Amino acid sequence: MTRLTIAIAVCAVLVAGNAMAQTTQTTPPPVSIPPPTGTQQKPTPPPATPAPKPAATPVPFPPDSKVAYIDLQVVVRDSKLGKSGQDSMKVLNDKLGSALALKNKEIQALQEKMKAQQSVVSDTVYNGMAKDLERLGREAQFMQQDAQVQIDQKNAELLQDFQAKVLPLVEELRKEKGLWIIFALGENSNIAAAHAGLDLSGEIVKRLDGTIK
C-alpha cells in the first residue's frame, strides 16, 4: 500500500512574535599584549564623556497664524494613553503568538515522528498520524485567522478610544488660538515645509496626559 505523502507549510502559521526572539552574541574581550621588558606602559586615559545635548528650545506658536498641525504618531508615541494602548497590544500579540508557537511545535513533533516511523509502523497507523497532521494544520490555520481578527478588533477599540479623547482636545485648542483649521499628520502624510511653532503635538500630549488619572 502506498504511503500518504503530506506536505504542510507550517511556516504559514508562525507569527511575528517568533521573529522577535533575539540571538545574543558574545564578543570576546580584547587581547592585551604586555609591553617589552623594561618598558613602562602608559596608562590609557578614560574615554571622554560626551557632553549632554542641550534640550531643544521650543519654538513659540506664531500669534498671527490661523492654521496648525499635530503629528498623531507623536501623540501616540509620547502620551500615556498611547503608551498604554501599545502595551495592551503587545500583551495580546504575545499571548496569541505563544499559542500559535505551541501549535506549530505540535505539528513539527508529529512530522518528525512520522518521518522516523514511516518504515516501522503499519499503513493503518501511519495514515492515522497523517490525518492527525491534517487536523493540526487546520487548527493552526483557524488560530492564525482568529488571532488576526482579535488584533484588528483590539486595534479598532484603541483607535476609537484614542479619537474620543484626542479630538475634543484638538477642537478646544483650535478655539483657544482662534485657528481656522488644525491638520492631522498620519503614517502616510507629511508636510513639505512649515514653521516649527505650528506643531501642536506636544501641547496635545500634555493636555491628554492631564486627563489620565
N, C-alpha and C positions, 0 to 999 in steps of 0.2 A: 504494500500500500504506500502510495506516495505521500511523503510528509508535507504538511502545510507550510508554506513559506510566507511569513508575515513580516512586513516592514512598517513600523510605526515611527513617524517623525516625532520623537519625544521632545526634540528641541523646541517644538512649537508650543509646548505647554510651560516652558520656562518663562519667568517674568524678570523684569529688570532688577528685582531685588537680589537675584543671584549674581548679577553682574556687579553689584555694589561691594561684593567681597573683595577686600584688598589683600594683596600679597606683600608681606613685609620683607624687604631685602636688607640683610645685614651688611654694612660696609665695613671691611676690615680696617683696623686702626693703622695709621701711617707708621712706617718703619723708621725708627730713629737711629741714625748712623752716628756712633760715637766719634769724637774728634781724634786726630792723631795724638800720640803720647807727647806730653809737654805743651800741648796747645790748649789754651783756655777758651772754652766755648762761651760766647757772649749770650747773655740771657735774651730770649726773644720777647720784645715788648708786646704787651697785650694789644689785641686789635682795638682800634679807636671806636668808641661807641658813637654811632651816628646821632647827630643832634635831632631831636624830635621835630617833625614838621609842624610849623605853626598852623593853628586852626584857621581855616579859610574864613575871611570876614564876610558875613552875609551882605549881599547887595540889597539895598533898600528898594522897596517897590516904588516905581515911578508914580508920583501922586496924580499926574495928569493922564495916566493910561486908562483906557476903557476896556482892555482885554487882558487876560492872564491865562495861565495853563497849569495843570497838575500832571505829574507822571504817576499813573496808577501803579506801575511796578514798584516805584519807590515807596508809595504809601503801603503797599502790601508787604514789602521787604522790611520796612522800618517800624511800622506800627505794631502795637501789642496785639491788635485784632488780627492783623495779617500773619504775625508770627504764630499765634495760637492756631490759626487755620492751617498753616504749613505743618505744624506739629501733629495736628489731628490727621492730616492726610498721610503723613509718614507712618503713624501708628497703623492706619488702615492698610497702607501698602505693605508694611512689614508683616502684618497678620495674614493677608491674602497670599503674599509671596511665600511665607513659610508653609502654608497649607499646600500650595502648588508644588513646592520643592519636595515635600514629603511624598506626594503622589508620584512625582517623577522618579524618586528613589525606588518606590514600589515597582514602577514599570521597569526600571533598569535591572532591579534584582530578579524579576521574573524573566526578563530577556536573557540574563546570564545563566539562570537555571535551565532554561530551555536549550540554550546552546550547549551547556555541559552535559545534559541528559538526553540529547537528541538521539544518540545511538544506543541508549541504555534502556529507556522506558518503552512501553508498548505504544502503538499508534493511538490507542484509545486515551491513554494518559497524556500523551503529547498534545493530541487535539484538544483535550480539556484545558491544558495550560494555554493553548493558543486562543481559545475562547475567552479565558480569563484576561489575557493580554488585550484583546479587542475591547473587552468591557472596561478595563482600566483606562484605555485610551479614550473611550467615550466619556468616562467620568472626568478625566483631565481636561478634555475639551470643554465640557459643561462648566467646570470650575473656572476655567480661564474666561469664558464668556460672562459668567456670573460676577467674577471679580471686576471685569470692565464695567459692568452695569453698576455695581456698588461704588466704584471710583467716580463714575460720571455723576451719579446721584449725589454723592458727598460733595463733589466739586460744585454742582449746581446749588446745593444748600448753602455752602460757604459763600458763593458769589452773591446769592440773593441777600444773605445777612449782611455782607460787606456793602452792597449797594444801599440797603435800607439805612445803614448807619452813616455812610460817607456822603451820599447825595444831599441830605438836608444840611450838612455842614458846609458843603460847597456852595449851595444856594445862600446860606447865611453869610458866608464870606463875600459872595458876589454883591449882595445888598449892602454890606458894610462899606465896601470900597467903591460902590456906585459903578460897577462894571457892567458892560453890555453882555459879555459872554466869558466863560472860562472853558477853555479847551481841555479835553482829557486825552492824554497820550497813552496808548496801549502798547502791546508787544510788537505790532506791525505798523505803528505810526511814528512819525518823527516830525521835528520842526527844523527847517533849513537854517534859520537864524532867528535869534530873539534876545532881547535884553534879559540878563540873568535875573534881574529883580522880578520878572514876570512869573517866575516859577514859584507857585504857592504850595508845592508838595509838602515842604517842611511844616508849614502852618497847618495844613490839613492833618498831618501826622500828630502834631501837638494837640490839636483840638480833639482828634479821635481818641488819643490816649487819655485825655481828660474825662472822656465819657465811660472809660473802662474802670470798673471798681475791682 
